[in-house]
Amino acid sequence: MTNKILKAITDNLVYLILASLLIGLFAGQYASADIKSTLKSLVLPVLFFMIYPMMINIKIEEVFNAFKDIKPVALSLFINFIISPLIAIGIANAFFHGNPMYAVGIYLIALLPTSGMTAAWTGLAKGNLNTALVLISVNLLLSIFALPVYLNFLIAEEVSFNPMELFTKLIEIVLLPMIAGDLTRRFIVKRYGKEKFMQLKPNFSGVSSLGVLMIVFIAMCMKSDKILSDIFVSAMTLIPLIVFYGLMLATSILIGKFMLERGKAIALTYSTGMRDLSVAMAIAMLSFPEAVLLIAMSYMIQTPLAALYMKYLRGKSSE
């Protein structure tokens, strides 16, 4: 029963996020200051609840396999930490010139590559899963060090920001859950066997998705007054996000097509075209709460886009 519920949450994540967003906005209009204060105190536990299950599926030791096949790794780093920030800078200047917090939101999205579902999408699209696992581990670990450095140069002066404080939070939000997740995976495999772990694996994505729904609700409830004061501007955030994902996906597909064989190209596309929205949401909630809406809206684009591309690839491979 639990398995079916978690699978249903993952399969319908886009619609459930939209529902959480709307319910949070509605509840925020009636929630008292005490209730909002209580919700704020739940942010850290919910963030761990959201990120830790996702990390169980990531193998830290895959980082050491990066040098066995350096080409896809180098291409992913080039796209994620050179092309992606340049696209984000262009979008921030074009769409968010008068809104520095939304600019921070697009920077967080751009500088936190891969997603908890990257390996799953790669597998479903019949891509190279081993390459995907390497790319996830390398890019996620590098983002811990790259994000504070990039933001130090990109964020507007009027936005309060401490690079060392952000680095500490990234250690807490990414590295510690990653280590805990790795230890959990090793324990399950050693105690119950690999077959049992593979049976449990889909549930981790479901639990993480449930955490996403909770954090979206909390974020929208706490920022309800500000968002609804100019709902048109809030809704218009979808346009720059569509531009960002369109450019990233096109870049990834073209580079992969001409420089890698098909399986590795698919892994490259999913590890660069998709972003780690869970970690971006966590950072925004803790340090840049007004950037949360932009990241929440990204789920409306990223998940359907990943599914559509997967269906396209599967259809093409069956021809």
C-alpha positions as CSV (number, residue, x, y, z in Angstrom):
1,M,0.0,0.0,0.0
2,T,2.8,2.4,1.0
3,N,4.7,1.5,-2.2
4,K,1.7,2.4,-4.3
5,I,1.1,5.7,-2.6
6,L,4.8,6.8,-3.0
7,K,4.8,5.7,-6.6
8,A,1.6,7.7,-7.2
9,I,3.2,10.7,-5.7
10,T,6.3,10.4,-7.9
11,D,4.2,9.7,-11.1
12,N,1.9,12.7,-10.4
13,L,4.5,15.1,-8.9
14,V,3.8,18.0,-11.3
15,Y,0.1,18.1,-10.5
16,L,0.7,17.6,-6.7
17,I,3.3,20.4,-6.7
18,L,0.8,22.7,-8.3
19,A,-1.8,21.7,-5.7
20,S,0.7,22.2,-2.9
21,L,1.5,25.6,-4.3
22,L,-2.1,26.7,-4.5
23,I,-3.1,25.3,-1.1
24,G,0.0,27.0,0.4
25,L,-1.0,30.3,-1.1
26,F,-4.6,29.9,0.1
27,A,-3.6,28.8,3.6
28,G,-1.1,31.6,3.9
29,Q,-3.9,34.1,3.7
30,Y,-5.5,32.8,6.9
31,A,-2.5,31.4,8.8
32,S,-1.6,33.4,12.0
33,A,1.9,34.6,12.8
34,D,2.3,31.7,15.3
35,I,1.4,29.1,12.7
36,K,3.9,30.6,10.2
37,S,6.5,30.7,12.9
38,T,5.9,27.0,13.6
39,L,6.1,26.2,9.9
40,K,9.4,28.1,9.7
41,S,10.8,25.9,12.5
42,L,10.0,22.8,10.4
43,V,12.0,23.9,7.4
44,L,15.3,22.1,8.4
45,P,13.7,18.8,9.4
46,V,11.6,18.8,6.2
47,L,14.7,19.7,4.1
48,F,16.5,16.7,5.5
49,F,13.4,14.5,4.9
50,M,13.4,15.8,1.3
51,I,17.1,15.4,0.4
52,Y,18.3,12.4,2.5
53,P,16.2,9.7,0.6
54,M,17.4,11.1,-2.7
55,M,21.0,10.7,-1.6
56,I,20.5,7.0,-0.8
57,N,20.5,6.3,-4.6
58,I,23.8,8.1,-5.1
59,K,27.1,6.3,-4.9
60,I,30.0,8.5,-3.7
61,E,32.6,6.1,-4.9
62,E,31.4,6.7,-8.5
63,V,33.5,9.9,-8.3
64,F,36.6,7.8,-8.5
65,N,35.4,6.3,-11.8
66,A,35.4,9.7,-13.5
67,F,38.9,9.3,-14.8
68,K,38.1,6.0,-16.5
69,D,35.9,7.9,-19.0
70,I,36.9,11.5,-18.8
71,K,35.1,12.8,-22.0
72,P,31.5,12.8,-20.8
73,V,32.6,14.1,-17.4
74,A,34.5,17.0,-19.0
75,L,31.6,17.9,-21.2
76,S,29.1,17.8,-18.3
77,L,31.4,20.2,-16.3
78,F,31.7,22.5,-19.3
79,I,27.9,22.7,-19.8
80,N,27.0,22.9,-16.1
81,F,29.6,25.3,-14.9
82,I,30.3,27.5,-18.0
83,I,27.4,27.3,-20.4
84,S,24.6,27.1,-17.7
85,P,25.8,30.2,-15.7
86,L,26.2,32.2,-18.9
87,I,22.6,31.4,-19.9
88,A,21.4,32.3,-16.4
89,I,23.3,35.6,-16.5
90,G,21.6,36.4,-19.8
91,I,18.1,35.5,-18.5
92,A,18.7,37.5,-15.2
93,N,19.6,40.6,-17.2
94,A,16.8,40.2,-19.7
95,F,13.9,39.2,-17.3
96,F,14.9,40.0,-13.7
97,H,16.8,43.3,-14.1
98,G,14.6,44.9,-11.4
99,N,14.2,41.8,-9.2
100,P,17.5,40.7,-7.7
101,M,16.0,37.8,-5.7
102,Y,14.5,36.2,-8.8
103,A,17.9,36.5,-10.4
104,V,19.3,34.6,-7.4
105,G,16.7,32.0,-8.0
106,I,17.8,31.4,-11.6
107,Y,21.5,31.3,-10.5
108,L,20.6,28.6,-7.9
109,I,18.8,26.6,-10.6
110,A,21.7,27.0,-13.1
111,L,24.5,26.2,-10.6
112,L,23.1,23.1,-9.0
113,P,23.2,20.4,-11.8
114,T,21.6,17.0,-12.1
115,S,18.5,15.9,-10.2
116,G,17.5,13.1,-7.9
117,M,15.8,11.5,-10.9
118,T,18.7,11.8,-13.4
119,A,19.7,8.2,-13.1
120,A,16.1,7.0,-13.3
121,W,15.3,9.1,-16.4
122,T,18.6,7.9,-18.1
123,G,17.6,4.3,-17.4
124,L,14.1,4.8,-18.7
125,A,15.5,6.4,-21.9
126,K,17.8,3.4,-22.3
127,G,20.9,5.6,-21.7
128,N,24.2,4.6,-20.1
129,L,23.4,4.3,-16.4
130,N,27.0,3.9,-15.2
131,T,27.9,7.2,-17.0
132,A,24.9,8.9,-15.4
133,L,26.0,7.8,-11.9
134,V,29.5,9.2,-12.4
135,L,28.2,12.5,-13.7
136,I,25.7,12.9,-10.9
137,S,28.4,12.3,-8.2
138,V,31.1,14.5,-9.8
139,N,28.8,17.5,-10.6
140,L,26.9,17.4,-7.3
141,L,30.2,17.4,-5.2
142,L,31.7,20.1,-7.4
143,S,28.6,22.3,-7.0
144,I,29.3,22.5,-3.2
145,F,32.5,24.5,-3.9
146,A,31.4,26.3,-7.1
147,L,28.1,27.7,-5.9
148,P,29.5,30.1,-3.2
149,V,32.2,31.3,-5.6
150,Y,29.9,32.0,-8.5
151,L,27.2,33.7,-6.3
152,N,29.9,35.9,-4.7
153,F,30.4,37.5,-8.2
154,L,26.9,37.3,-9.5
155,I,24.6,38.4,-6.7
156,A,23.6,42.1,-6.6
157,E,25.0,44.2,-3.8
158,E,21.6,44.8,-2.3
159,V,21.2,41.1,-1.6
160,S,22.7,40.0,1.8
161,F,25.0,37.1,1.2
162,N,27.9,35.4,3.0
163,P,29.9,32.9,0.9
164,M,31.3,31.0,3.8
165,E,27.9,30.7,5.5
166,L,26.5,29.3,2.2
167,F,29.4,26.8,1.9
168,T,28.6,25.6,5.5
169,K,24.9,25.2,4.6
170,L,25.8,23.2,1.4
171,I,27.9,20.9,3.5
172,E,24.9,20.4,5.8
173,I,22.4,20.1,3.0
174,V,24.3,18.1,0.4
175,L,27.4,16.4,1.8
176,L,26.1,15.2,5.2
177,P,22.9,13.7,3.7
178,M,25.0,12.2,0.9
179,I,27.3,10.5,3.4
180,A,24.3,9.3,5.5
181,G,22.5,8.1,2.3
182,D,25.7,6.2,1.2
183,L,25.9,4.5,4.6
184,T,22.2,3.7,4.5
185,R,22.6,2.1,1.1
186,R,25.6,0.1,2.2
187,F,23.7,-1.1,5.3
188,I,20.6,-2.2,3.4
189,V,22.7,-4.1,0.8
190,K,24.9,-5.8,3.4
191,R,22.0,-6.6,5.7
192,Y,19.2,-7.5,3.3
193,G,21.0,-7.9,-0.1
194,K,21.1,-6.0,-3.3
195,E,17.8,-7.5,-4.5
196,K,16.0,-6.0,-1.5
197,F,17.6,-2.6,-2.0
198,M,16.5,-2.6,-5.7
199,Q,12.9,-3.3,-4.4
200,L,13.1,-0.4,-2.0
201,K,14.9,2.0,-4.4
202,P,11.7,3.4,-6.1
203,N,10.3,4.3,-2.6
204,F,13.2,6.7,-1.9
205,S,12.2,8.9,-4.8
206,G,8.6,8.9,-3.5
207,V,9.6,9.9,0.0
208,S,11.8,12.7,-1.4
209,S,8.9,13.9,-3.6
210,L,6.7,14.0,-0.5
211,G,9.3,16.3,1.1
212,V,9.2,18.5,-2.0
213,L,5.4,18.9,-1.6
214,M,5.8,19.8,2.1
215,I,8.5,22.4,1.4
216,V,6.6,23.9,-1.4
217,F,3.5,24.2,0.8
218,I,5.6,25.8,3.6
219,A,7.3,28.2,1.3
220,M,4.1,29.4,-0.4
221,C,2.3,29.7,2.9
222,M,5.0,31.9,4.3
223,K,5.3,34.1,1.2
224,S,1.5,34.1,0.3
225,D,0.9,37.8,0.9
226,K,3.9,38.9,-1.3
227,I,3.1,36.6,-4.1
228,L,-0.6,37.3,-4.3
229,S,0.1,41.1,-4.2
230,D,1.3,40.8,-7.8
231,I,0.1,37.5,-9.1
232,F,0.7,38.4,-12.8
233,V,4.4,39.0,-12.2
234,S,4.6,35.7,-10.3
235,A,2.9,33.7,-13.1
236,M,5.2,35.3,-15.7
237,T,8.2,33.6,-14.1
238,L,7.4,30.6,-16.3
239,I,8.6,32.4,-19.4
240,P,12.3,32.8,-18.4
241,L,12.2,29.3,-17.1
242,I,11.0,27.9,-20.4
243,V,13.8,29.8,-22.1
244,F,16.4,28.5,-19.7
245,Y,15.4,24.8,-20.0
246,G,15.0,25.1,-23.7
247,L,18.5,26.4,-24.2
248,M,20.0,24.0,-21.8
249,L,18.3,21.0,-23.3
250,A,19.2,22.1,-26.8
251,T,22.9,22.6,-25.9
252,S,23.1,19.2,-24.1
253,I,21.5,17.3,-27.0
254,L,23.7,18.9,-29.7
255,I,27.0,18.4,-27.8
256,G,26.1,14.9,-26.9
257,K,25.0,14.0,-30.5
258,F,28.3,15.1,-32.0
259,M,30.7,14.1,-29.3
260,L,29.4,11.0,-27.6
261,E,27.9,7.7,-28.5
262,R,24.1,7.5,-27.9
263,G,24.0,5.9,-24.4
264,K,26.5,8.4,-22.9
265,A,24.8,11.3,-24.8
266,I,21.5,10.5,-23.1
267,A,23.3,10.4,-19.7
268,L,24.9,13.8,-20.5
269,T,21.6,15.3,-21.5
270,Y,19.8,14.3,-18.3
271,S,22.8,15.3,-16.0
272,T,23.0,18.8,-17.6
273,G,19.5,19.6,-18.9
274,M,17.9,18.7,-15.5
275,R,18.7,20.7,-12.3
276,D,18.9,19.7,-8.6
277,L,15.7,21.6,-7.6
278,S,15.5,20.0,-4.2
279,V,18.9,21.4,-3.1
280,A,18.1,24.7,-4.8
281,M,14.9,24.9,-2.9
282,A,16.7,24.1,0.4
283,I,19.3,26.8,-0.1
284,A,16.5,29.3,-1.1
285,M,14.4,28.5,2.0
286,L,17.4,29.0,4.3
287,S,19.2,32.0,2.7
288,F,17.0,33.5,-0.1
289,P,13.3,32.9,0.7
290,E,12.0,35.3,-1.9
291,A,13.6,33.2,-4.6
292,V,11.6,30.1,-3.7
293,L,8.7,30.8,-6.1
294,L,10.9,30.7,-9.2
295,I,12.4,27.3,-8.1
296,A,9.0,25.9,-7.2
297,M,7.7,26.9,-10.7
298,S,10.7,25.0,-12.2
299,Y,9.1,21.7,-11.2
300,M,6.3,22.5,-13.6
301,I,8.7,22.5,-16.5
302,Q,11.5,20.1,-15.5
303,T,9.5,16.9,-14.8
304,P,7.2,17.0,-17.9
305,L,10.2,18.0,-20.1
306,A,12.2,15.0,-18.8
307,A,9.3,12.7,-19.4
308,L,8.6,14.0,-22.9
309,Y,12.3,13.6,-23.9
310,M,12.3,10.1,-22.5
311,K,9.3,9.1,-24.6
312,Y,10.8,10.7,-27.7
313,L,14.0,8.7,-27.2
314,R,12.2,5.4,-26.5
315,G,10.1,6.0,-29.6
316,K,13.1,6.7,-31.7
317,S,14.9,3.6,-30.5
318,S,12.0,1.3,-31.4
319,E,11.9,2.6,-35.0
